[in-house]
Amino acid sequence: MTRGRVVVIGGGVAGTAAALHCCDAGFEVTVLEARPRLGGVAGSFRRGERMIDTGQHVFLRCYSSYAALLRRLGVFDSVRIQPRFRVPVVAPGGRGWLLRRGRLPAPAHLLPALLGHRALTWRQRSAALRTALALRRLDPHDPALDEIGFAEWLRARREPERTVQVLWGMLIVAALNAEPRQVSLAMAVKVFRTGVLDTVTGGDIGIPQRPLGELHDFPARRALAAAGATVRLRAKALSVQQADQSLRVTVGTRGEEELDADAVVVAVPHAAAAKLLDPLALPEADRWSRLSSAPIVNVHVHYDRPVTDLEFAAAIDSPVQWVFDRTAAAGIDQGQYLVVSLSAAHEYLTARTKDLRERFLPALRDLFPRAHRAEVLDFFVTREPAATFLPKPGVRALRPETRTGVPGLVLAGAWTDTGWPDTLEGAVSSGHRAAEIVDLATSTDYRVAWR
């Protein structure tokens, strides 16, 4: 006998986490996913004989909920976490150096990274150190900080534009998919404090060693089946409506069908959630439907020979932002396969592949001189128009709570008010929170508990 029926709409990491948690709590769970795979934006697709990731996702050691999910899926050994934070930085002309942490207690562990930043003068490095200490004194939960722009705050501290560009901007664009001028101070503080300032090890970077589909798709299907959940792929939820004492989900497959549930977890992006829940006329939906989206564009280059020995690197003074060597992960045994990850990529979203080729192949040759002698075997571009929400000033007021005003209806996803930016950790945390609310609400009188 089960405690009730739960439908989870969306099979990304938030939906997977919610579904597993609900199964553990004794619910009968059905997962509906419109795609032919699980994993959401953190997935893969096939190009010829290769599995290509939809985007380059990395995580930090402080992502404890995400790490626990990977362990639950049995794939934690398929990621590698650095022993110590270490980011190679490359610049045109083949120049490069390392940003790395030391072994001193936080925040002194960052002294090697800040004082060793060769693109800055000693005066700029010293000022950046003072800014880091000022960030550590700020509370990311302070509502006032969410109304202030990060770039505005940096200007008030008289940080030089060069420092903003090659230090704060380099890190914040990758972490939040937005330029410093588009980021609320609260979100920036969360990134820097939780990621690199509060603990010595929190910012150590984890990198998948296999395609994301082999982390989030097939293992999630196995884990959900083992937990007793029903997973339905290519099953698009069309609407959610109230029906007597339950909720009714209309699903479009070969023909429309209806599923009744005691609780529904909506774990799809905010724009899709707004459309899906339109029949319920949720008063709070008008607020979170105003969240903006930000794109990520990935430039994929397969060379006939290795052009760099780096697993990944950040680039400065170049259109390249971050570049990853995905040769082994994609199962390629000839040459080298690099992926250039471009965050806040509004200017590249509609650019022709030909134009991006003409821009980024010379840029890669500037960064990696060995690329001058390499032949390009393949070049293609993948685009994620709505990869994340835009963490602009005032964004916290737009992000919804997990619980809605409709009994049994909960929201999950990195866009909900998790306290985290739009990250894998925020997504998984939101899934657990959604399941906890379903669990608590059904522990006593359902309708009374919901109020």
C-alpha positions as CSV (number, residue, x, y, z in Angstrom):
1,M,0.0,0.0,0.0
2,T,1.4,3.4,-1.0
3,R,0.9,6.8,0.8
4,G,-0.5,8.3,-2.4
5,R,0.2,9.1,-6.0
6,V,2.8,11.7,-7.0
7,V,3.4,12.9,-10.6
8,V,6.8,14.5,-11.2
9,I,6.8,16.7,-14.3
10,G,10.3,17.0,-15.7
11,G,13.2,14.5,-15.6
12,G,16.1,16.8,-15.0
13,V,18.3,16.5,-11.9
14,A,15.6,18.4,-9.9
15,G,12.9,16.0,-11.0
16,T,15.1,13.0,-10.5
17,A,16.0,14.1,-7.0
18,A,12.3,14.8,-6.1
19,A,11.1,11.4,-7.6
20,L,13.7,9.4,-5.7
21,H,12.9,11.2,-2.4
22,C,9.2,10.6,-2.9
23,C,9.8,6.9,-3.7
24,D,11.9,6.6,-0.5
25,A,9.0,8.1,1.5
26,G,6.6,5.4,0.2
27,F,4.7,7.2,-2.6
28,E,3.7,5.8,-6.0
29,V,5.7,8.0,-8.4
30,T,5.3,8.6,-12.1
31,V,8.0,10.8,-13.9
32,L,6.9,12.5,-17.1
33,E,9.7,13.8,-19.4
34,A,9.0,15.4,-22.8
35,R,12.5,14.6,-24.1
36,P,13.6,11.1,-25.1
37,R,16.1,11.1,-22.2
38,L,16.5,12.2,-18.6
39,G,18.9,14.9,-17.4
40,G,17.3,18.1,-18.6
41,V,19.8,20.7,-19.7
42,A,22.6,18.6,-18.3
43,G,22.4,15.9,-20.9
44,S,23.9,14.5,-24.1
45,F,23.0,13.8,-27.6
46,R,24.5,11.6,-30.3
47,R,26.5,13.0,-33.2
48,G,27.7,10.2,-35.4
49,E,29.4,7.7,-33.1
50,R,30.0,10.3,-30.4
51,M,28.0,11.4,-27.4
52,I,28.1,15.2,-27.2
53,D,27.1,17.1,-24.0
54,T,24.5,19.8,-24.4
55,G,26.7,22.1,-22.3
56,Q,29.9,22.0,-20.3
57,H,28.8,21.5,-16.7
58,V,31.3,21.5,-13.8
59,F,30.6,21.6,-10.1
60,L,32.3,22.5,-6.9
61,R,33.2,20.4,-3.9
62,C,30.7,22.4,-1.8
63,Y,27.8,20.9,-4.0
64,S,27.0,18.3,-1.3
65,S,23.4,17.6,-2.5
66,Y,24.5,17.1,-6.1
67,A,27.4,14.8,-5.0
68,A,24.9,12.7,-2.9
69,L,22.7,12.3,-6.0
70,L,25.6,11.1,-8.1
71,R,26.4,8.6,-5.4
72,R,22.7,7.5,-5.4
73,L,22.9,7.0,-9.1
74,G,26.1,5.0,-8.7
75,V,28.3,7.3,-10.9
76,F,30.3,9.4,-8.4
77,D,33.4,7.6,-9.6
78,S,32.8,9.0,-13.0
79,V,33.6,12.6,-11.9
80,R,37.0,13.9,-10.8
81,I,37.3,16.6,-8.1
82,Q,40.6,18.4,-8.0
83,P,42.7,17.8,-4.9
84,R,43.1,21.6,-4.7
85,F,41.5,24.5,-6.5
86,R,43.6,25.0,-9.6
87,V,42.5,27.0,-12.7
88,P,45.0,27.4,-15.6
89,V,44.7,30.8,-17.3
90,V,45.7,31.3,-20.9
91,A,46.2,34.4,-22.9
92,P,47.1,35.2,-26.6
93,G,50.7,34.5,-27.5
94,G,50.7,31.2,-25.6
95,R,51.1,32.9,-22.2
96,G,49.7,31.3,-19.2
97,W,49.8,30.8,-15.4
98,L,47.9,29.1,-12.6
99,L,45.3,30.4,-10.2
100,R,45.5,28.1,-7.3
101,R,44.7,27.9,-3.6
102,G,47.1,27.4,-0.8
103,R,46.8,25.3,2.4
104,L,46.3,28.2,4.9
105,P,42.9,28.6,6.7
106,A,40.2,30.4,4.8
107,P,40.3,33.1,3.4
108,A,44.1,33.1,3.5
109,H,44.1,30.0,1.3
110,L,43.3,32.3,-1.7
111,L,46.5,34.4,-1.3
112,P,48.4,32.4,-4.0
113,A,45.5,32.9,-6.5
114,L,45.0,36.6,-5.9
115,L,48.6,37.6,-5.5
116,G,49.7,35.4,-8.4
117,H,47.3,36.8,-11.0
118,R,49.8,38.0,-13.6
119,A,47.3,40.0,-15.6
120,L,47.1,42.5,-12.7
121,T,49.6,44.9,-11.3
122,W,50.7,44.5,-7.7
123,R,48.5,47.4,-6.7
124,Q,45.5,45.8,-8.4
125,R,46.2,42.5,-6.8
126,S,46.3,44.1,-3.4
127,A,43.0,45.9,-4.0
128,A,41.4,42.7,-5.2
129,L,42.5,41.0,-1.9
130,R,40.7,43.8,0.1
131,T,37.6,43.3,-2.1
132,A,37.6,39.6,-1.4
133,L,37.7,40.3,2.3
134,A,34.8,42.8,1.9
135,L,32.8,40.1,0.1
136,R,33.3,37.7,2.9
137,R,31.8,40.2,5.4
138,L,28.5,40.4,3.4
139,D,25.5,38.2,4.0
140,P,24.0,36.7,0.8
141,H,20.6,36.4,2.5
142,D,20.4,40.2,3.2
143,P,17.5,41.4,1.0
144,A,19.2,44.8,0.5
145,L,22.1,43.2,-1.3
146,D,19.7,41.7,-3.9
147,E,18.8,45.2,-5.0
148,I,22.4,46.2,-5.7
149,G,24.3,45.3,-8.9
150,F,27.6,43.6,-8.4
151,A,29.4,45.9,-10.9
152,E,27.9,48.9,-9.2
153,W,29.3,47.7,-5.9
154,L,32.7,47.0,-7.4
155,R,32.7,50.6,-8.9
156,A,31.9,52.0,-5.5
157,R,35.0,50.2,-4.2
158,R,37.0,51.8,-7.1
159,E,38.0,48.4,-8.5
160,P,39.7,49.1,-11.9
161,E,38.0,47.9,-15.0
162,R,40.9,45.6,-15.7
163,T,40.4,43.8,-12.4
164,V,36.6,43.5,-13.1
165,Q,37.3,42.0,-16.5
166,V,40.1,39.5,-15.8
167,L,39.3,38.5,-12.3
168,W,35.8,39.1,-11.0
169,G,34.1,39.0,-14.4
170,M,36.0,35.9,-15.5
171,L,34.7,34.0,-12.5
172,I,31.2,35.5,-12.2
173,V,30.3,35.0,-15.9
174,A,31.2,31.3,-15.7
175,A,29.3,30.8,-12.4
176,L,26.2,32.8,-13.0
177,N,26.0,33.0,-16.8
178,A,25.8,36.8,-16.7
179,E,28.1,39.8,-16.8
180,P,28.9,41.6,-13.5
181,R,26.5,44.5,-14.5
182,Q,23.7,41.9,-14.8
183,V,24.3,40.2,-11.5
184,S,22.8,41.1,-8.1
185,L,25.3,41.6,-5.3
186,A,23.5,38.9,-3.3
187,M,24.1,36.3,-6.0
188,A,27.7,37.3,-6.4
189,V,28.3,37.1,-2.6
190,K,26.7,33.6,-2.5
191,V,29.1,32.4,-5.3
192,F,32.2,33.8,-3.8
193,R,31.5,33.1,-0.2
194,T,30.2,29.5,-0.5
195,G,32.5,28.6,-3.4
196,V,35.9,30.1,-2.5
197,L,35.9,32.4,0.6
198,D,34.3,30.6,3.5
199,T,36.0,27.2,3.3
200,V,39.4,26.0,2.1
201,T,38.1,23.1,0.0
202,G,34.6,24.4,-1.2
203,G,35.9,25.8,-4.5
204,D,37.7,22.7,-5.7
205,I,36.3,21.9,-9.2
206,G,34.7,18.7,-10.2
207,I,34.7,17.7,-13.8
208,P,32.7,14.8,-15.4
209,Q,34.9,12.2,-17.0
210,R,32.0,10.8,-19.0
211,P,29.3,12.3,-21.1
212,L,26.5,13.9,-19.0
213,G,24.0,11.4,-20.5
214,E,26.0,8.6,-18.8
215,L,25.7,10.5,-15.5
216,H,22.2,11.8,-15.5
217,D,20.2,9.7,-18.0
218,F,20.8,6.0,-18.0
219,P,21.8,5.8,-14.3
220,A,18.8,7.9,-13.3
221,R,16.5,5.5,-15.2
222,R,18.0,2.5,-13.4
223,A,17.8,4.2,-10.0
224,L,14.2,5.3,-10.4
225,A,13.1,1.9,-11.7
226,A,14.9,0.2,-8.7
227,A,13.1,2.6,-6.4
228,G,9.7,1.7,-7.9
229,A,9.0,4.8,-10.0
230,T,7.5,4.7,-13.5
231,V,9.4,6.8,-16.0
232,R,7.7,7.9,-19.2
233,L,9.8,9.5,-21.8
234,R,8.5,11.5,-24.7
235,A,5.5,12.2,-22.5
236,K,4.8,16.0,-22.4
237,A,2.6,17.3,-19.7
238,L,0.2,19.8,-21.2
239,S,-1.6,21.2,-18.2
240,V,-2.3,20.7,-14.5
241,Q,-5.8,21.3,-13.1
242,Q,-7.6,20.7,-9.9
243,A,-10.0,17.8,-9.8
244,D,-12.1,17.3,-6.7
245,Q,-9.7,16.2,-4.0
246,S,-6.8,15.6,-6.3
247,L,-4.8,17.2,-9.2
248,R,-5.2,16.1,-12.8
249,V,-2.3,16.2,-15.3
250,T,-3.1,16.1,-19.0
251,V,-0.4,14.3,-20.9
252,G,0.2,14.5,-24.6
253,T,1.6,11.2,-26.1
254,R,0.0,9.5,-29.0
255,G,-3.3,11.1,-27.8
256,E,-4.2,13.1,-24.8
257,E,-4.7,11.2,-21.5
258,E,-5.2,12.3,-17.9
259,L,-3.5,11.2,-14.8
260,D,-4.9,11.9,-11.3
261,A,-2.5,12.5,-8.5
262,D,-2.5,13.4,-4.8
263,A,0.6,15.7,-5.4
264,V,2.3,17.1,-8.5
265,V,5.9,18.3,-8.5
266,V,6.5,20.7,-11.4
267,A,10.2,20.5,-12.2
268,V,10.5,22.2,-15.6
269,P,12.0,25.6,-16.5
270,H,10.1,28.7,-15.3
271,A,8.7,29.6,-18.7
272,A,7.4,26.1,-19.3
273,A,6.0,26.0,-15.7
274,A,4.0,29.2,-16.3
275,K,2.4,27.8,-19.4
276,L,1.7,24.4,-17.8
277,L,0.0,25.9,-14.7
278,D,-1.9,28.6,-16.6
279,P,-5.3,26.8,-16.0
280,L,-4.8,27.2,-12.2
281,A,-4.4,31.0,-12.5
282,L,-1.9,31.0,-9.7
283,P,-1.5,34.6,-8.4
284,E,2.2,34.1,-7.7
285,A,2.9,32.9,-11.3
286,D,2.7,36.4,-12.6
287,R,5.8,37.2,-10.5
288,W,8.0,34.2,-11.3
289,S,7.0,34.1,-15.0
290,R,8.9,37.5,-15.3
291,L,12.2,35.8,-14.6
292,S,14.6,36.4,-17.6
293,S,16.7,33.8,-19.3
294,A,20.3,33.8,-20.3
295,P,21.9,31.8,-23.1
296,I,25.0,29.6,-23.3
297,V,26.7,28.8,-26.6
298,N,29.3,26.0,-27.0
299,V,31.8,25.9,-29.9
300,H,33.1,22.4,-30.6
301,V,36.4,21.8,-32.4
302,H,37.9,18.4,-33.2
303,Y,41.6,18.7,-34.2
304,D,43.6,16.0,-35.9
305,R,46.3,16.2,-33.1
306,P,46.6,17.5,-29.6
307,V,47.0,21.3,-29.3
308,T,47.1,21.7,-25.5
309,D,47.9,19.5,-22.5
310,L,45.4,21.3,-20.3
311,E,42.2,19.6,-19.2
312,F,40.5,22.9,-19.0
313,A,41.5,26.6,-18.9
314,A,40.1,30.1,-18.5
315,A,41.0,32.6,-21.2
316,I,41.6,36.3,-20.9
317,D,42.0,39.0,-23.6
318,S,40.3,36.6,-26.0
319,P,36.7,35.9,-27.2
320,V,37.3,32.4,-25.7
321,Q,36.0,32.3,-22.1
322,W,36.6,28.8,-20.9
323,V,37.8,25.8,-22.9
324,F,37.6,22.1,-22.0
325,D,39.3,19.0,-23.4
326,R,36.5,16.5,-23.8
327,T,38.5,14.0,-26.0
328,A,38.4,11.1,-23.6
329,A,34.9,11.8,-22.2
330,A,33.5,11.7,-25.8
331,G,35.3,8.5,-26.6
332,I,37.5,10.0,-29.3
333,D,40.8,8.2,-30.0
334,Q,42.1,10.4,-32.7
335,G,43.3,14.0,-32.2
336,Q,41.8,16.3,-29.6
337,Y,38.3,17.5,-29.1
338,L,37.9,20.9,-27.4
339,V,34.8,22.7,-26.4
340,V,34.7,26.5,-25.9
341,S,32.0,27.4,-23.4
342,L,30.5,30.9,-23.9
343,S,28.3,32.1,-21.0
344,A,26.1,35.2,-21.2
345,A,26.4,34.5,-25.0
346,H,23.7,36.9,-26.3
347,E,25.9,38.1,-29.1
348,Y,26.6,34.6,-30.4
349,L,23.1,33.1,-30.0
350,T,22.0,33.8,-33.6
351,A,25.4,34.0,-35.2
352,R,26.0,31.8,-38.2
353,T,28.3,28.8,-37.6
354,K,30.5,30.1,-40.4
355,D,31.0,33.4,-38.6
356,L,31.8,31.7,-35.3
357,R,34.3,29.5,-37.0
358,E,36.1,32.5,-38.4
359,R,36.1,34.1,-35.0
360,F,37.1,31.2,-32.7
361,L,39.6,29.2,-34.7
362,P,42.0,32.1,-34.9
363,A,41.3,32.8,-31.2
364,L,42.2,29.2,-30.3
365,R,45.4,29.4,-32.4
366,D,46.4,32.6,-30.4
367,L,45.9,30.7,-27.1
368,F,47.4,27.4,-28.2
369,P,50.2,27.9,-30.8
370,R,50.2,24.1,-31.6
371,A,46.8,24.7,-33.2
372,H,48.6,26.4,-36.1
373,R,49.8,23.1,-37.3
374,A,46.6,21.2,-36.7
375,E,43.8,20.3,-39.1
376,V,40.2,20.8,-38.1
377,L,38.3,17.6,-38.5
378,D,35.0,18.8,-37.3
379,F,33.5,22.1,-36.2
380,F,30.0,22.6,-34.9
381,V,28.0,24.8,-32.5
382,T,25.4,24.0,-29.8
383,R,23.2,26.6,-28.3
384,E,21.1,26.8,-25.2
385,P,18.9,29.9,-25.5
386,A,17.5,29.6,-22.0
387,A,20.3,27.8,-20.2
388,T,19.7,29.6,-16.8
389,F,17.7,32.4,-15.4
390,L,19.3,35.8,-15.3
391,P,20.4,36.7,-11.8
392,K,19.9,40.4,-12.1
393,P,19.3,42.8,-9.2
394,G,15.8,42.2,-7.7
395,V,15.7,38.6,-8.9
396,R,15.1,37.1,-5.4
397,A,11.7,38.7,-5.3
398,L,10.7,36.9,-8.5
399,R,11.9,33.4,-7.5
400,P,9.0,31.4,-6.0
401,E,8.8,29.3,-2.9
402,T,8.5,25.5,-3.4
403,R,5.0,25.4,-1.9
404,T,2.2,27.0,-4.0
405,G,-1.2,28.2,-3.1
406,V,-2.7,25.0,-4.5
407,P,-2.7,22.0,-2.1
408,G,-0.6,19.2,-3.5
409,L,1.2,21.4,-6.1
410,V,4.9,22.1,-5.5
411,L,7.6,23.6,-7.6
412,A,11.2,22.4,-8.1
413,G,14.1,23.6,-10.2
414,A,17.1,25.8,-9.9
415,W,14.9,28.9,-10.6
416,T,12.9,28.5,-7.4
417,D,14.0,30.2,-4.2
418,T,16.8,27.8,-3.2
419,G,19.3,30.4,-1.9
420,W,21.6,29.1,-4.7
421,P,22.2,30.6,-8.2
422,D,21.1,28.5,-11.2
423,T,23.4,25.6,-10.5
424,L,23.2,21.8,-10.3
425,E,23.3,22.1,-6.5
426,G,20.4,24.4,-6.5
427,A,18.4,22.1,-8.8
428,V,19.0,19.0,-6.7
429,S,18.3,20.9,-3.4
430,S,15.0,22.1,-4.9
431,G,14.0,18.6,-5.7
432,H,14.6,17.4,-2.2
433,R,12.7,20.4,-0.7
434,A,9.7,19.7,-3.0
435,A,9.6,16.0,-1.9
436,E,9.9,17.0,1.8
437,I,6.9,19.3,1.5
438,V,4.8,16.5,-0.2
439,D,6.0,14.1,2.6
440,L,5.1,16.5,5.4
441,A,1.8,17.5,4.0
442,T,0.6,13.9,3.7
443,S,1.8,12.9,7.2
444,T,-1.3,14.5,8.7
445,D,-4.5,15.9,7.3
446,Y,-3.5,16.9,3.8
447,R,-5.5,20.0,3.3
448,V,-4.9,21.3,6.8
449,A,-1.2,20.7,6.6
450,W,-1.0,22.6,3.3
451,R,-2.3,25.7,4.9
